[in-house]
Amino acid sequence: MLDPELLERITARRAELDELEEQLATQLAEVRAERDELAVAERVLERVSEQLAEERASARPMPGQVGGRTVMLIPHREPGVEEDALPWDYQRIITAVRQAAGPVMAREVGEAVGVDVSVKAKLQPLRGKLVRLVDRGWLRKLPDGRFTTRL
């Protein structure tokens, strides 16, 4: 004959273990869900990092070859370097800024040079060119984001 007290202890212990198993299963599910979220976050971070690296590489002035020598395609403005040293699209941008009645936004320059300003993706490359011209000393960027010619 089985001892009723012993059977009760076994049943109680089984209930404790069942409860512990349920808690562990819940924790395991939470750990797996968080691990999955981290894997997704890591993939997104890698993709964004790659895109940023590509954007930085394309925004960096690429040297060209002239007479076997490496030169910047957008030279710094300095004595002896005239606007005709710039690629024609940059010359058009400077002309548009110069012909404006005052400081202009990138959108206004885009309208003047024939860029479809209703599409943000077409305006961004123009904005990049304007900033490049500022960095090289050809234009000036005001604190409010408008562009003007250098004095």
Residue pairs with C-beta under 8 A, 6 or more apart in sequence:
59 128
59 132
61 72
61 73
61 74
61 132
62 73
63 70
63 71
63 72
63 73
64 70
64 71
64 72
64 73
65 71
73 87
74 86
74 87
74 90
74 132
74 133
74 136
75 81
75 85
75 86
75 136
76 136
76 137
77 136
77 137
77 138
77 150
78 137
83 91
83 94
83 138
84 91
86 94
86 138
89 113
89 129
90 129
90 132
90 133
90 138
92 113
93 109
93 113
93 126
93 129
93 130
93 133
94 133
94 138
94 139
94 149
96 104
96 109
96 112
96 113
97 104
97 109
97 139
97 147
97 148
97 149
98 149
99 112
100 108
100 109
100 112
102 148
103 142
103 144
103 146
103 147
103 148
104 146
104 147
104 148
105 145
105 146
105 147
106 123
106 126
106 127
106 130
106 145
106 147
107 117
107 123
109 126
109 130
109 147
110 116
110 117
110 122
110 123
110 126
111 117
113 126
115 122
115 123
115 126
116 122
117 123
130 139
130 141
130 147
131 141
133 139
134 140
134 141
134 147
137 150
138 150
139 147
139 148
139 149
139 150
140 147
140 148
140 149
140 150
141 147
142 148
